[in-house]
Amino acid sequence: MKKFIQFIIVKSVGSYINLLSYVAPKKSFKLAYNLFSQPRKGRISEHKIPKTLQKAEQETHQLKQHQFRSYKWQGNDETILLIHGWESNASRWKKLLIHLKKTGKTIIAIDGPAHGMSSGKEFNVPIYSEFIEVIVQKYNPKIIIGHSIGGNAVAYFQAHYHHNFEKIVLLGAPSDFKVILDNYIKMLSLNNRVHQSLINYIQKRFDLNIEDFSASNFLKDSTISGIIAHDFHDTVVLFEEGKKISNSWKKAQFIETKGLGHSLHDTYLYQTIIDFLEIK
């Protein structure tokens, strides 16, 4: 019953946006974009910081109009950077952290735009990549791990900033931005007027053809070794998205899991990743 009610609400919102596109197109587009880019979950209160993050050294970074939070678990001179996904925050790495700490490396996680204790209402991959660049310039990590849209941000970052990572790990990452946008359009049953307005805005703002906004495209010429892990039954980011990246990124090993869902929390998978990171 709950799912049915949610379905009716979503379709009703879509119908309202469609109607608005004929009488107030700018207002219609703004509403559609805000719903698309503003996460509804993933915030952290200063008074309710997860215990995992309380144990880390916290720092707030300033970038233009943005402030974002980073968390550091001090280890040796080698650094691993963790990039979470949509409607999440740095605490999502709690289970992987147990394994990563055994490597003795320094571990840094950040809260993405409009997530955790970072500022803003809008989330997008290019801004997230700017956050990553701040941390990369300061700590020079040699390993980066991204989950979900965080994995897409990692691919975008590498294509545009060309950091000298030694290894990259993508967990349940989407490849094509077009697929993400099309799924949103389908979910709300938005009309072509709204759809095209979103495409035009995104392409103009980020100066990137939406067809090229793809992790498989960003990593196609990469010579960095990597792992791409994706669950066959992932209902959030379809399995085919992981395969697209794998087919393009020749230096990456593809790991197919079953039954782990989108989170991919699994001791065996995490140990496999650790073994890969430890290879010199």
Backbone bond lengths (Angstrom), bond angles and torsions (degrees), N, CA, C in turn:
res aa  C-N    CA-C-N  psi(-1)  N-CA   C-N-CA  omega(-1)  CA-C   N-CA-C  phi
1 M - - - 1.460 - - 1.528 111.17 -
2 K 1.348 115.14 -40.98 1.457 120.19 -179.71 1.525 111.35 -61.61
3 K 1.338 116.16 -43.35 1.457 120.69 179.18 1.522 111.32 -63.88
4 F 1.330 116.16 -37.34 1.465 120.69 179.35 1.527 110.33 -64.69
5 I 1.330 115.95 -42.71 1.469 120.47 179.47 1.526 110.12 -64.01
6 Q 1.347 116.47 -41.97 1.460 120.09 178.01 1.522 110.92 -62.87
7 F 1.332 116.59 -39.32 1.453 121.67 178.84 1.530 110.54 -61.17
8 I 1.325 116.28 -44.76 1.469 121.06 -179.77 1.523 110.93 -63.98
9 I 1.334 116.40 -41.42 1.475 121.06 179.65 1.528 110.50 -62.91
10 V 1.339 116.37 -47.15 1.469 121.17 -179.05 1.518 110.89 -60.50
11 K 1.326 117.24 -46.39 1.460 120.90 -179.07 1.531 111.35 -67.38
12 S 1.322 116.66 -32.88 1.464 120.63 178.43 1.523 110.54 -66.93
13 V 1.333 115.71 -40.92 1.465 120.36 177.29 1.522 109.89 -63.27
14 G 1.319 115.88 -42.71 1.463 120.36 178.14 1.518 112.00 -61.29
15 S 1.318 117.13 -42.10 1.469 121.55 179.55 1.529 110.86 -64.07
16 Y 1.342 115.56 -38.11 1.469 120.15 178.52 1.536 110.45 -64.83
17 I 1.334 116.72 -43.73 1.471 120.78 179.47 1.522 110.16 -63.62
18 N 1.327 116.97 -41.44 1.472 120.84 178.81 1.517 111.24 -61.65
19 L 1.303 116.95 -45.68 1.468 121.11 179.13 1.527 110.38 -62.95
20 L 1.321 115.57 -41.59 1.460 121.19 -178.83 1.531 111.64 -64.77
21 S 1.319 116.80 -28.53 1.470 120.59 -177.67 1.525 112.41 -64.42
22 Y 1.336 117.69 -19.43 1.468 121.22 179.71 1.532 111.93 -91.72
23 V 1.324 116.62 -29.13 1.467 119.49 -176.04 1.537 112.37 -105.09
24 A 1.330 117.38 -26.80 1.471 121.52 179.47 1.526 108.06 -148.02
25 P 1.329 117.84 73.31 1.467 121.79 -173.04 1.529 114.64 -57.54
26 K 1.341 117.98 -39.02 1.472 120.20 -179.59 1.529 111.04 -65.96
27 K 1.316 115.72 -42.04 1.461 120.59 178.66 1.524 110.12 -65.82
28 S 1.323 116.09 -38.50 1.460 121.56 179.11 1.527 110.73 -62.88
29 F 1.337 115.79 -46.47 1.469 120.19 180.00 1.521 111.01 -63.00
30 K 1.344 116.21 -44.59 1.460 120.54 -178.54 1.520 111.41 -59.46
31 L 1.330 116.22 -42.96 1.457 120.62 179.08 1.525 110.47 -64.73
32 A 1.339 116.44 -43.82 1.465 120.88 -179.38 1.530 110.77 -63.33
33 Y 1.331 116.92 -42.19 1.461 119.95 -178.65 1.526 111.37 -69.66
34 N 1.325 116.24 -40.14 1.469 119.47 179.11 1.524 111.34 -61.57
35 L 1.322 116.40 -42.80 1.468 120.15 178.69 1.520 111.24 -64.54
36 F 1.326 115.52 -32.45 1.454 121.22 -178.44 1.529 112.21 -76.02
37 S 1.316 116.98 -35.81 1.469 120.91 -169.66 1.526 115.27 -105.70
38 Q 1.337 117.49 -8.45 1.458 119.39 -176.43 1.533 111.18 -105.24
39 P 1.342 116.85 111.13 1.476 119.58 178.39 1.516 111.60 -65.47
40 R 1.322 116.01 147.16 1.464 121.87 -179.69 1.526 111.46 -104.19
41 K 1.320 116.10 -11.14 1.466 121.40 178.02 1.526 109.20 -134.07
42 G 1.323 115.54 167.69 1.459 120.21 174.34 1.513 115.01 108.02
43 R 1.338 117.49 -6.70 1.458 120.46 178.16 1.534 110.66 -71.87
44 I 1.329 115.94 152.96 1.457 122.30 175.64 1.527 108.19 -125.64
45 S 1.308 116.60 134.32 1.454 121.58 175.88 1.525 109.81 -85.59
46 E 1.324 116.25 142.50 1.466 120.98 176.97 1.533 111.17 -58.16
47 H 1.324 115.92 -24.80 1.469 120.87 -178.15 1.533 112.58 -91.25
48 K 1.355 116.19 -7.14 1.462 119.50 -178.59 1.524 110.56 -135.58
49 I 1.306 115.69 55.56 1.457 120.63 178.78 1.530 109.19 -75.97
50 P 1.328 118.73 126.80 1.469 120.97 179.37 1.526 111.71 -54.05
51 K 1.325 116.55 145.27 1.461 121.67 -176.41 1.529 111.90 -56.91
52 T 1.330 116.86 -35.79 1.463 120.70 179.06 1.517 110.88 -56.65
53 L 1.330 116.50 -41.58 1.458 121.46 -177.05 1.530 111.83 -81.84
54 Q 1.319 116.82 -25.15 1.467 120.02 178.07 1.525 111.12 -62.71
55 K 1.322 115.46 -28.77 1.469 120.28 -177.23 1.526 112.44 -81.68
56 A 1.328 116.76 -5.80 1.459 121.20 -177.86 1.530 111.17 -96.23
57 E 1.313 115.26 159.18 1.464 121.52 171.73 1.523 107.38 -80.24
58 Q 1.323 117.54 117.27 1.455 121.87 -175.11 1.523 111.52 -99.14
59 E 1.333 114.83 145.07 1.463 120.22 177.69 1.526 108.99 -145.15
60 T 1.322 116.23 139.91 1.462 121.41 175.72 1.521 108.84 -104.19
61 H 1.316 116.38 127.75 1.454 122.98 -177.23 1.530 110.11 -108.93
62 Q 1.314 116.81 143.87 1.459 122.37 178.32 1.521 108.96 -105.38
63 L 1.322 116.91 129.82 1.464 122.31 177.08 1.525 108.29 -140.95
64 K 1.337 115.93 104.26 1.461 120.86 -176.29 1.524 108.37 54.65
65 Q 1.339 116.70 -122.99 1.466 119.41 -179.28 1.527 112.49 -87.54
66 H 1.322 117.02 1.54 1.457 121.19 -174.79 1.526 112.21 -101.66
67 Q 1.318 114.70 149.43 1.453 122.52 166.92 1.524 106.96 -123.71
68 F 1.320 116.49 136.15 1.462 117.58 176.71 1.518 110.25 -139.45
69 R 1.323 114.57 154.04 1.460 122.26 -173.55 1.534 110.50 -102.87
70 S 1.326 114.89 139.38 1.466 120.67 172.57 1.526 108.98 -123.10
71 Y 1.337 115.18 157.43 1.465 122.79 -178.05 1.524 107.40 -133.16
72 K 1.324 116.05 129.71 1.467 119.68 -176.75 1.523 110.76 -125.12
73 W 1.338 114.42 129.61 1.459 121.93 171.80 1.526 105.83 -107.62
74 Q 1.310 116.03 105.78 1.459 121.21 -170.47 1.525 112.24 -67.70
75 G 1.323 114.35 134.43 1.450 121.68 175.42 1.521 108.37 -140.65
76 N 1.332 116.57 -137.40 1.464 119.74 179.81 1.536 111.60 -83.01
77 D 1.318 116.30 -163.02 1.469 120.80 -174.09 1.527 113.43 -77.10
78 E 1.321 117.91 -11.90 1.470 121.02 178.33 1.534 108.98 -89.53
79 T 1.339 115.56 135.85 1.468 119.88 -173.24 1.520 112.36 -121.88
80 I 1.329 114.87 138.52 1.461 123.48 174.73 1.527 107.80 -112.15
81 L 1.328 116.98 131.98 1.466 121.87 178.87 1.522 109.77 -109.84
82 L 1.341 116.67 131.84 1.460 122.99 -176.98 1.528 110.44 -112.73
83 I 1.351 116.04 130.84 1.462 121.75 -175.97 1.532 109.59 -124.83
84 H 1.324 116.71 109.73 1.473 121.34 -176.20 1.537 111.99 -78.24
85 G 1.324 115.88 175.27 1.457 121.87 -177.75 1.519 114.89 -105.83
86 W 1.332 115.36 -162.73 1.459 124.71 -174.51 1.529 111.89 -65.10
87 E 1.324 115.59 137.77 1.466 123.88 178.48 1.530 111.43 51.29
88 S 1.335 114.03 47.11 1.458 121.98 179.82 1.527 107.64 -140.27
89 N 1.309 116.76 -163.54 1.461 121.91 175.42 1.529 108.11 -167.41
90 A 1.322 116.19 -177.61 1.464 120.20 -173.99 1.530 113.64 -61.40
91 S 1.325 117.87 -21.06 1.467 119.64 -178.78 1.533 112.45 -71.24
92 R 1.352 117.51 -11.26 1.462 118.99 -179.58 1.535 111.70 -66.09
93 W 1.340 116.41 -12.92 1.463 120.38 -178.26 1.521 113.16 -88.95
94 K 1.311 117.61 8.76 1.466 122.51 -175.25 1.530 112.33 -49.21
95 K 1.328 117.62 -48.98 1.467 120.59 -174.87 1.526 112.12 -73.66
96 L 1.332 116.96 -37.45 1.466 119.64 178.51 1.526 110.98 -70.52
97 L 1.323 116.85 -32.67 1.462 120.98 -179.13 1.531 112.14 -56.72
98 I 1.316 116.14 -36.63 1.471 120.40 179.79 1.523 110.30 -56.01
99 H 1.322 115.97 -40.16 1.467 121.43 -179.03 1.526 111.49 -80.23
100 L 1.324 116.92 -40.98 1.465 120.45 -177.70 1.527 112.11 -63.76
101 K 1.324 117.02 -36.32 1.467 120.28 -178.53 1.529 111.67 -62.10
102 K 1.329 117.00 -27.44 1.460 121.09 179.94 1.530 112.22 -66.63
103 T 1.336 116.59 -19.15 1.474 119.99 -179.90 1.522 110.99 -76.24
104 G 1.334 116.96 -16.86 1.457 120.73 -178.42 1.517 113.81 81.95
105 K 1.326 117.45 -1.00 1.460 120.95 -177.81 1.533 110.96 -80.97
106 T 1.314 116.24 157.06 1.458 121.59 171.94 1.529 108.44 -73.59
107 I 1.319 116.81 136.65 1.467 121.70 -177.45 1.530 108.81 -120.65
108 I 1.317 115.48 131.47 1.463 120.86 178.18 1.519 108.83 -127.53
109 A 1.316 116.53 132.56 1.460 122.75 174.33 1.524 108.09 -124.20
110 I 1.315 117.07 151.56 1.464 120.55 178.00 1.523 110.23 -128.73
111 D 1.326 114.78 157.09 1.465 121.51 170.17 1.526 108.18 -91.72
112 G 1.319 116.62 127.88 1.454 120.71 -179.76 1.517 112.33 -71.94
113 P 1.332 117.23 173.89 1.468 121.17 178.25 1.524 111.37 -55.38
114 A 1.324 116.97 131.57 1.473 123.04 177.54 1.525 112.83 65.21
115 H 1.317 116.91 20.97 1.463 122.37 179.08 1.525 110.06 -129.39
116 G 1.325 115.78 159.49 1.451 120.02 176.26 1.515 111.29 55.88
117 M 1.322 115.43 -124.30 1.463 120.86 178.10 1.524 111.64 -112.13
118 S 1.328 115.85 22.84 1.460 120.72 174.98 1.523 109.72 -88.82
119 S 1.320 116.50 156.62 1.462 121.17 -175.34 1.521 111.93 -82.53
120 G 1.347 114.27 174.03 1.454 120.88 173.56 1.511 114.33 96.83
121 K 1.312 114.74 165.69 1.459 122.18 176.01 1.532 111.52 -114.47
122 E 1.325 115.51 -20.49 1.465 119.78 -175.11 1.526 111.50 -103.21
123 F 1.332 115.01 136.46 1.464 121.40 173.60 1.517 108.99 -112.52
124 N 1.318 116.60 131.26 1.460 119.40 167.10 1.530 108.99 -153.25
125 V 1.303 115.70 158.87 1.465 122.50 -173.67 1.534 113.04 -64.03
126 P 1.343 120.11 -44.77 1.471 118.65 179.46 1.526 113.84 -59.55
127 I 1.341 117.83 -40.61 1.463 119.59 177.40 1.531 110.18 -66.06
128 Y 1.326 116.32 -42.55 1.468 121.06 177.50 1.525 109.76 -56.48
129 S 1.326 116.57 -40.71 1.462 121.29 -179.83 1.525 111.39 -64.07
130 E 1.323 116.98 -33.30 1.460 120.32 176.44 1.530 110.34 -66.69
131 F 1.318 116.64 -37.25 1.469 120.58 174.95 1.540 109.42 -60.80
132 I 1.325 114.97 -46.56 1.465 120.51 -179.41 1.521 110.34 -58.66
133 E 1.328 116.83 -41.67 1.459 121.26 -178.39 1.526 111.87 -61.48
134 V 1.317 117.15 -38.22 1.473 120.70 177.96 1.532 110.20 -59.24
135 I 1.331 115.63 -46.38 1.471 120.43 -178.77 1.526 111.30 -69.47
136 V 1.317 116.23 -39.91 1.469 120.88 179.43 1.529 110.78 -61.85
137 Q 1.318 116.33 -42.96 1.467 119.82 179.76 1.532 112.00 -65.14
138 K 1.317 116.23 -32.45 1.463 120.34 -177.27 1.527 112.97 -83.15
139 Y 1.350 117.20 -39.20 1.462 120.00 -171.06 1.532 114.55 -115.58
140 N 1.325 117.47 -12.36 1.463 121.80 178.01 1.537 113.14 50.04
141 P 1.332 118.08 56.22 1.469 119.87 179.42 1.528 111.30 -66.50
142 K 1.314 115.78 146.03 1.467 120.85 178.54 1.528 111.94 -101.05
143 I 1.332 115.50 -11.21 1.464 121.02 179.69 1.519 108.30 -130.28
144 I 1.321 117.43 137.11 1.461 121.43 176.48 1.524 108.78 -134.60
145 I 1.327 115.63 136.44 1.465 122.12 -178.60 1.527 108.32 -126.16
146 G 1.325 117.36 127.47 1.456 120.89 -179.77 1.512 111.87 -126.65
147 H 1.337 116.33 138.44 1.456 121.50 177.20 1.520 110.23 -110.17
148 S 1.330 116.56 136.68 1.458 123.37 174.93 1.529 110.91 57.04
149 I 1.341 118.27 -130.65 1.459 120.31 -179.55 1.522 110.91 -64.34
150 G 1.337 116.29 -20.40 1.455 120.01 172.58 1.525 111.32 -63.52
151 G 1.332 116.54 -33.21 1.457 120.93 174.99 1.516 111.50 -67.26
152 N 1.333 116.52 -37.83 1.459 121.06 176.33 1.528 109.81 -64.38
153 A 1.342 116.31 -39.50 1.464 120.94 177.80 1.527 111.30 -63.87
154 V 1.333 116.59 -37.12 1.459 121.00 176.97 1.529 110.36 -61.88
155 A 1.330 116.22 -45.28 1.468 120.87 179.53 1.526 110.91 -63.78
156 Y 1.332 116.34 -43.94 1.468 121.38 178.16 1.528 109.92 -61.00
157 F 1.323 115.97 -45.48 1.463 120.89 -179.75 1.523 110.67 -58.54
158 Q 1.313 116.95 -47.60 1.460 120.00 -175.92 1.526 111.41 -64.31
159 A 1.324 116.82 -36.53 1.468 120.55 -179.67 1.526 112.01 -69.70
160 H 1.334 116.64 -29.67 1.463 120.13 -174.25 1.532 113.55 -101.72
161 Y 1.333 117.70 -22.71 1.464 119.98 -177.01 1.536 113.19 -115.11
162 H 1.335 117.19 -18.43 1.471 122.79 172.21 1.526 113.00 53.92
163 H 1.323 115.84 53.02 1.462 119.54 178.28 1.526 110.20 -76.99
164 N 1.323 115.25 155.84 1.463 119.89 -177.38 1.524 112.19 -88.15
165 F 1.334 116.43 55.63 1.466 119.96 173.44 1.525 109.62 -63.43
166 E 1.313 115.06 147.30 1.460 119.65 174.10 1.523 110.81 -92.86
167 K 1.356 115.88 -30.87 1.465 120.02 -178.88 1.526 110.47 -148.20
168 I 1.322 114.85 144.71 1.467 122.30 178.74 1.524 108.12 -129.85
169 V 1.336 115.83 136.55 1.472 121.13 176.24 1.518 108.86 -125.21
170 L 1.331 116.18 126.18 1.466 122.37 177.78 1.523 109.24 -114.86
171 L 1.330 116.50 125.73 1.459 121.88 -178.26 1.526 110.20 -115.86
172 G 1.325 117.35 115.22 1.460 121.26 177.75 1.518 113.24 57.06
173 A 1.316 116.62 37.23 1.470 120.95 -174.24 1.522 112.21 -86.99
174 P 1.333 117.58 139.14 1.466 120.62 173.21 1.523 109.79 -78.02
175 S 1.318 115.96 152.59 1.463 119.35 177.26 1.529 111.05 -95.44
176 D 1.333 116.82 -62.56 1.465 121.32 -168.90 1.524 112.51 -95.34
177 F 1.318 115.98 124.72 1.459 120.44 175.23 1.523 110.30 -61.83
178 K 1.325 116.56 -32.94 1.465 121.29 179.51 1.524 111.16 -58.37
179 V 1.333 116.78 -37.94 1.463 121.15 178.83 1.526 110.21 -66.30
180 I 1.335 116.61 -41.52 1.466 120.76 178.75 1.520 110.14 -61.33
181 L 1.339 116.08 -46.37 1.467 120.77 -179.32 1.528 110.84 -66.20
182 D 1.325 116.90 -43.05 1.470 120.42 179.95 1.529 111.49 -62.49
183 N 1.330 116.76 -37.55 1.466 120.03 178.07 1.525 111.20 -65.05
184 Y 1.319 115.72 -37.97 1.467 120.87 177.47 1.529 110.27 -65.14
185 I 1.322 115.93 -45.02 1.467 120.84 178.57 1.527 110.77 -60.49
186 K 1.324 115.56 -43.54 1.467 121.13 -179.77 1.522 111.25 -65.98
187 M 1.329 116.71 -41.60 1.460 121.15 -178.19 1.522 111.55 -59.66
188 L 1.342 117.02 -41.22 1.458 121.18 -178.58 1.532 112.89 -94.67
189 S 1.339 115.92 -5.31 1.481 121.43 -176.78 1.529 111.05 56.27
190 L 1.331 115.92 46.20 1.458 121.07 -179.09 1.524 110.90 -76.18
191 N 1.317 115.34 147.88 1.467 119.73 -176.71 1.535 111.39 -80.99
192 N 1.338 115.65 174.29 1.458 121.45 -176.13 1.524 112.98 -65.28
193 R 1.336 117.21 -29.46 1.462 120.46 179.58 1.530 110.22 -62.74
194 V 1.315 115.71 -46.67 1.456 120.52 -179.90 1.532 110.44 -69.37
195 H 1.320 115.71 -43.46 1.465 121.46 -179.89 1.526 110.90 -56.65
196 Q 1.306 116.73 -49.23 1.461 120.86 -177.70 1.526 111.93 -67.28
197 S 1.314 116.41 -34.76 1.470 120.24 177.24 1.527 110.78 -62.98
198 L 1.324 116.14 -41.00 1.461 120.77 178.42 1.529 110.88 -64.97
199 I 1.323 116.70 -43.79 1.465 121.22 179.22 1.525 110.45 -61.60
200 N 1.325 116.20 -47.57 1.471 120.59 -177.95 1.529 111.33 -61.46
201 Y 1.320 115.89 -42.53 1.471 120.48 -178.59 1.520 111.15 -65.53
202 I 1.314 117.05 -46.65 1.459 121.73 -177.64 1.530 111.07 -63.78
203 Q 1.338 116.34 -42.43 1.458 120.44 -179.12 1.526 111.57 -67.23
204 K 1.339 116.44 -39.71 1.460 120.39 179.82 1.519 111.07 -71.23
205 R 1.314 117.56 -43.14 1.469 121.00 -176.16 1.517 112.23 -66.56
206 F 1.336 117.07 -40.91 1.457 120.23 -174.93 1.529 113.23 -104.54
207 D 1.329 115.79 3.82 1.465 121.51 176.95 1.525 111.78 49.69
208 L 1.317 114.92 49.11 1.458 120.57 -177.01 1.522 109.66 -148.81
209 N 1.319 116.05 124.65 1.462 120.50 177.08 1.520 109.48 -59.78
210 I 1.317 116.68 131.62 1.463 120.24 -174.46 1.531 111.98 -60.87
211 E 1.336 116.91 -27.67 1.465 120.01 178.30 1.534 111.02 -69.29
212 D 1.330 116.50 -25.72 1.465 120.96 -178.67 1.521 112.73 -91.92
213 F 1.334 115.76 -6.83 1.473 120.69 -178.89 1.524 107.42 -79.84
214 S 1.321 115.57 78.18 1.460 120.86 -169.11 1.523 110.69 -146.91
215 A 1.330 116.40 132.20 1.458 120.63 177.88 1.522 111.43 -62.15
216 S 1.320 116.56 -36.23 1.466 119.45 178.23 1.521 110.75 -64.46
217 N 1.324 116.81 -34.13 1.460 121.31 176.95 1.535 110.61 -73.86
218 F 1.336 116.26 -41.20 1.464 120.54 -178.20 1.529 112.55 -63.48
219 L 1.342 117.04 -31.53 1.462 120.56 -174.04 1.532 113.90 -106.94
220 K 1.317 117.12 5.68 1.468 119.82 -172.40 1.530 113.57 -62.38
221 D 1.335 117.10 -29.54 1.462 119.63 -179.62 1.527 112.32 -105.93
222 S 1.321 117.21 10.65 1.456 120.24 -176.18 1.533 111.79 -71.94
223 T 1.309 115.38 137.08 1.470 120.94 176.72 1.529 110.69 -104.78
224 I 1.323 116.80 9.67 1.463 121.82 178.59 1.522 109.51 -80.44
225 S 1.314 116.84 137.79 1.463 121.29 177.03 1.529 109.51 -73.19
226 G 1.331 115.38 143.74 1.452 117.38 -178.49 1.508 114.53 -154.69
227 I 1.311 114.21 173.03 1.460 123.10 172.34 1.522 107.72 -126.36
228 I 1.328 115.22 136.26 1.461 121.98 171.34 1.522 106.14 -119.61
229 A 1.316 117.14 115.29 1.467 121.16 178.00 1.521 109.10 -112.04
230 H 1.319 116.08 133.01 1.470 120.10 -179.09 1.527 109.13 -149.75
231 D 1.323 115.34 136.87 1.460 119.52 -179.96 1.522 110.72 -86.12
232 F 1.316 115.66 136.23 1.472 121.16 -177.06 1.523 111.52 -61.73
233 H 1.332 117.22 -28.28 1.466 121.41 -176.66 1.532 112.30 -105.53
234 D 1.321 116.95 19.47 1.469 120.84 178.12 1.530 109.13 -61.59
235 T 1.328 116.78 120.58 1.471 120.83 -179.19 1.528 111.89 -98.81
236 V 1.330 117.04 -6.14 1.467 120.60 179.01 1.524 110.59 -91.49
237 V 1.327 115.95 -51.13 1.458 122.34 173.84 1.522 106.77 -122.16
238 L 1.304 116.64 113.88 1.458 120.32 -172.14 1.528 112.65 -62.49
239 F 1.318 114.75 147.72 1.459 123.75 -178.54 1.528 111.96 -51.98
240 E 1.332 116.44 -37.08 1.458 121.49 -178.10 1.526 112.18 -59.83
241 E 1.335 116.73 -28.68 1.460 120.07 179.28 1.533 110.72 -65.54
242 G 1.317 116.19 -42.42 1.456 119.94 177.13 1.519 111.86 -63.72
243 K 1.320 116.26 -38.78 1.465 120.68 179.14 1.526 111.75 -65.58
244 K 1.330 116.64 -35.40 1.471 120.12 177.21 1.527 110.60 -58.80
245 I 1.335 114.99 -46.00 1.462 119.12 -179.45 1.525 109.73 -64.91
246 S 1.325 116.15 -43.31 1.458 121.15 -179.24 1.525 112.17 -61.29
247 N 1.325 116.36 -41.05 1.464 120.83 -178.74 1.526 112.04 -66.48
248 S 1.319 115.77 -25.03 1.466 120.45 -177.97 1.529 112.36 -93.25
249 W 1.334 116.27 -38.89 1.464 121.94 -174.81 1.531 108.64 -93.72
250 K 1.305 116.37 96.26 1.464 122.51 -170.24 1.527 113.73 -71.68
251 K 1.335 117.83 -21.36 1.462 120.23 -177.63 1.531 112.84 -88.78
252 A 1.324 116.06 3.68 1.464 119.45 -177.24 1.523 111.88 -103.25
253 Q 1.322 114.69 144.11 1.459 122.01 174.18 1.520 108.48 -92.00
254 F 1.325 116.93 131.51 1.465 120.61 179.51 1.523 109.80 -97.22
255 I 1.330 115.79 128.22 1.465 121.38 178.07 1.521 108.64 -116.18
256 E 1.315 115.58 117.41 1.470 121.19 177.35 1.522 109.05 -96.66
257 T 1.325 115.74 127.80 1.460 119.76 175.88 1.526 109.25 -115.49
258 K 1.309 115.70 164.71 1.468 120.99 176.32 1.525 109.23 -137.41
259 G 1.327 115.39 128.63 1.453 120.69 176.90 1.518 115.36 92.55
260 L 1.335 117.07 0.19 1.472 119.41 -179.45 1.525 112.45 -93.31
261 G 1.324 116.39 -14.30 1.457 119.74 -179.95 1.518 112.06 67.87
262 H 1.327 115.54 -159.94 1.459 120.19 -175.52 1.533 112.45 -76.49
263 S 1.316 117.63 -27.83 1.470 120.41 -176.41 1.524 112.35 -68.98
264 L 1.340 117.08 -34.42 1.463 123.38 179.43 1.531 113.00 59.66
265 H 1.316 117.18 29.40 1.464 120.22 175.38 1.530 108.89 -77.29
266 D 1.325 116.31 115.77 1.462 119.63 -177.91 1.524 109.27 -163.64
267 T 1.312 116.73 129.74 1.463 121.57 -176.81 1.526 112.00 -61.15
268 Y 1.331 116.72 -43.44 1.465 119.86 -178.49 1.522 110.98 -65.65
269 L 1.342 117.48 -43.46 1.459 120.86 178.61 1.525 110.13 -62.48
270 Y 1.324 116.53 -44.05 1.456 119.58 -179.15 1.524 111.35 -64.33
271 Q 1.315 117.24 -37.82 1.464 119.44 178.10 1.531 110.63 -67.30
272 T 1.323 116.50 -35.68 1.463 121.04 176.32 1.526 110.45 -61.74
273 I 1.319 115.66 -41.00 1.465 120.69 178.02 1.532 110.44 -65.48
274 I 1.338 116.68 -43.13 1.460 120.57 178.95 1.527 110.62 -60.81
275 D 1.325 116.41 -44.40 1.471 120.47 178.40 1.518 110.75 -58.62
276 F 1.335 116.30 -40.74 1.466 121.39 178.60 1.532 110.84 -65.13
277 L 1.320 117.04 -42.36 1.464 120.88 -179.19 1.532 112.59 -66.93
278 E 1.326 116.22 -28.01 1.468 120.92 -176.71 1.527 112.80 -82.24
279 I 1.321 116.90 -13.99 1.458 120.16 179.25 1.525 110.24 -69.63
280 K 1.293 116.86 128.66 1.473 121.58 -179.85 1.520 111.15 -91.19
